[in-house]
Amino acid sequence: MYYIEVSENGKITDVLYMTNGIKDIEYLGWDREEKEKSGAFVETLPEDYSDNKYLYIDGEFVLNPDYVPLEDENVDYDEIALDHEFRISILELGV
């Protein structure tokens, strides 16, 4: 079981994994009804859950329309370092 804290616009602000479910709620001394005003208790998260990917609206996980997935970058850092060294050398030589 998970407790997800949700803002007014459906954005998930915090996720807490509760290993013992109801027993954890009792152990923490939470009033379940009070906690459900600012969040929800759910059994599972979507398989591909990640921060900012989903909203929680009307008891359902909905893909966030503003979510932009991270792209795999093919960056050649060695090439960038050589370019910077070259530029610094040019500056030092005053060319």
N, C-alpha and C positions, 0 to 999 in steps of 0.2 A: 504494500500500500504506500502511496505517496501523498504528501500534502503539498499542494501547489498554491502559492500566494499569487493572487491575480489583482492587477490594478483595475480601475474603472473602465478602461478601454479594452480590457481583455488581455493585456500584456502579462505574461508570466514573469513575475519578478523574483521568485524564489522557489526552489524545489527541495523538499525534505523527504528522504527515503525513510520509511517507518518499518523496521524489520518485524515488529510484532503487532502491527496494525492497531487495533482497538486498545490493546494493553499499553502501547506507547502513548496513546492519547490520554489514558488514565494516569500513567506514570508522570507525564508532563503536567498534569493537572489542568488540561485544556477543557474548556466548555465547547463541545463539538459544534453546537449551533452558533456560538459566537465566532468560532474560527471559520465557519462556512460563509459568514458574511463578507469576509475578505479573501476567501480562497475556496478550495475544494479538496476533498479526499477522493483520490482515484486509485483504482487497482493497478493500472498499467499506464505507461507513457507510450507514445508512438515509437515504433522501432527505430526510426531515424531522427528521434528527438535531439535537438540541439538548441542552444540559446537563440532567441529571436526568430526561430523558424516557425513556431506555432503560437497561436493565440488560443485562449480558452474562453469561448463565448457560448452562453446558453447550455452549459454542460457538455460541450464538445470541443475537441481540438480542431482548430481551423488553421490552414496554412496562412501565414502572415503575408499579405500582399506586398509588404515593404522588404521582405527577406531577400537578400542577395547572397547566393552561395559563394563561398570562397573558391577561387579558381586556382588550379595548380599552376604555379608560375615556373616557367623555364628560364631562370635567370642565370647567366654566366657571371658569377661574382668575380672570377679571375679576370675576365675581360674588363669588367667595370674598374677593378683595382688598377689594372695596367693603364687604362684610359686616364684615371685620376693621377697616377704617377707621371704620365706623359704631360698632362696639363700643368702639374706643379713644376716639372722640369722646365717647361717653356716659360712659365712665369718667373722662375728663378734666373733664367738666362736673359730675361727681358726681351724676348723675341716677340 
